[in-house]
Amino acid sequence: MTDRRRTRRKPTSKASPAKPEEAPVPQRGGLLRRALAPRQPVASPFPPLTTSLRRGAIAAGGSPSVLAVAFSGLLAIWGGFALLDRALSVEGMVYVMGLPPLPVPIDVSLVQSLPRRPPTLALGSVLALGVGRGLILGSIALLVLGALRGQTDPRASLRRLPRVAVSLFGIYGLEVAMFLVLLVFVQAILGPAAALVMLVLGLHFLGFAPVVAAAEGVPAGAALRLGFRAARLPGARHLGFVLFYFIAVVYAGVGANAAAGANAPATPSMLTWGIVLIATFGHVVMIGALAYRWDAVREGVLEAHSRREAERRPARGRGAGRRPAAGKKAAEKKAPPRAAAKAAGTSTKAAKQAGATKARSRKSKRR
């Protein structure tokens, strides 16, 4: 007998088909659960807070023209309030040169006290306040931007001041109107904290607008749109910047009020002027920090804005192109009645000619 080697077959195991990975089911829940859900960290395009503050301090402190304009503007606004018999408190003097809309409540209190005066004086005071705000803030922003971009001649930086002042006047008027209109509704919801919430939100979404108007030379509407787009960039660095500035200003105002005393005279003392000048320098540093941050994200924001505008233009062109087509259709609809009238006119002419020929034939037969 021959030994036959039997080849053993390896047991084949049928591989089960791989199950497709199921997509994660979105968690459902209330607003608080979704807000507290873990999220992936998003890199912010803005530079860090310390870097922004350092560059802003170098731009503000390294230019004597910036400090001269800021301190002169503070003195002019204080003198304007004094002429209208509205003595500013120490806390108000700390806020009066802040980034908009921080000074808006002080200006609104002035506007609300003006109806007791003659209408011409009240209107002139409001316009003078808005123009003065635009000129002062525009000059500071242009000089700070020039210092950041290496311009040594202040006159070259201030050439665009009239155009920038007009844009800032429009932004300031919009902020005052929004504060007057929205404060009533927000107070009904949030109570005494309404003004604080509105100021924080205004700083967050509208804080870039003056810097954008000065840097790009655009009107008020375009500056507000670009500033709003910059504020909505991913990351929490801009919100942290706004909260840091707001808390620092509030604590500085409360501390200045406590240092000056409850019964501070209407004419500020040397201590009060020293505190207020330091606070004004801090405001100018924050303007420089915002300008430095705008330069960091400028190209991306402008590119996104131009892309958005390019998408809107074809839609407008299509809407404008449809109107002549509708007009043609209407003309075509109106055309048949005109053709019928022409046909009716030709038929009447033919009938008249046939009647004339018949009359001639009858006359010829009678003869």
Secondary structure, DSSP 8 states (H G I E B T S, - for coil): ------------------------------HHHHHHS-------SS--HHHHHHHHHHHHHT-HHHHHHHHHHHHHHHHHHHHTT----HHHHHHTTSSTTTTHHHHHHHHHHGGGS-HHHHHHHHHHHHHHHHHHHHHHHHHHHHHHTT---HHHHGGGHHHHHHHHHHHHHHHHHHHHHHHHHHHHHHGGGHHHHHHHHHHHHHTTHHHHHHHH---HHHHHHHHHHHHTSSSSHHHHHHHHHHHHHHHHHHHHHHHH-TT--SS--HHHHHHHHHHHHHHHHHHHHHHHHHHHHHHHHHHHHHHHHHHHHHHHHHHHHHHHHHHHHHHHHHHHHHHHHHHHHHHHHHHHHHHHHHHHHHHHHH-
